[in-house]
Amino acid sequence: ALGHIADPLSPRPPTPSWRVCLNPAEPLGEPAAVSATVQRLTEVLCKRLTIANRGVRRLELALYRVSGGYAIGTGRVDTVTAGTNRASRDAGHLLRLIGEQLDRLPEPQPESFGADDQAIEFVTLTATVTEHLPAAQTSYAGGYIGDTSNASGLDRLIDRLAARLGGTNVVRFKGRESHLPEHAQTVTPVLRDRTILPFHPAPCPRPPRLLPRPEPVSAIAPVPDDPPLLFRWQRHSYHIVRAEGPERLAPEWW
């Protein structure tokens, strides 16, 4: 804190714990060969994660192009990233997420496989973010106990939408402690934050929806401070059967 001892910072990021690599005998140029290589790496990574009871939250695929020199990785590097809504080690699901990103990469021309920045000489697949994912108990009739196919299908749909539209464009509502109805919820990216904070609603029931803009309402009450007996809204008259309140909504003290 005082600066008496040197504290050098290394620009190199720490080596990830979950990474699989493949150095093919010949550079990869055909899309089918690249897909087969990615499938092989994904299956190997998922098997290792299964043994360790871990699941993937974020994947990173790096394709090192031929540089024309002697050092691997000195040429162009194409990076593909994919995220999941929940921890997963389903090789088929992860392959679909990566495959949608691979389709956006420029395909090499058949006549230029030997040119620079075309063929792939080295491939790495890294699970940059993982979570604990214990094994699920299966039932005799098939499927998983305590888990429904609808929930699993929804998670896969969210992952595919995030892969196509971007991780920050798929959001969900998240409760927030506020007495103001318009501030009681906020939106957060699904892939970024899955934590659900405890939300304690107000003791009084809230209206199911709020009007986009205030509308005039005329009311009739015997005394100004008493609840109204009749009010008129949008050319219709409504008789009050039971009333509670009034409730004053003010800005939070903080």
Secondary structure as GFF3:
##gff-version 3
##sequence-region A 1 254
A	DSSP	beta_strand	19	22	.	.	.	ID=ss1
A	DSSP	alpha_helix	31	51	.	.	.	ID=ss2
A	DSSP	beta_strand	54	65	.	.	.	ID=ss3
A	DSSP	beta_strand	77	88	.	.	.	ID=ss4
A	DSSP	alpha_helix	91	102	.	.	.	ID=ss5
A	DSSP	three_ten_helix	110	112	.	.	.	ID=ss6
A	DSSP	beta_strand	120	132	.	.	.	ID=ss7
A	DSSP	alpha_helix	149	165	.	.	.	ID=ss8
A	DSSP	beta_strand	171	175	.	.	.	ID=ss9
A	DSSP	three_ten_helix	181	183	.	.	.	ID=ss10
A	DSSP	beta_strand	185	189	.	.	.	ID=ss11
A	DSSP	beta_strand	218	220	.	.	.	ID=ss12
A	DSSP	beta_strand	230	233	.	.	.	ID=ss13
A	DSSP	beta_strand	236	239	.	.	.	ID=ss14
###
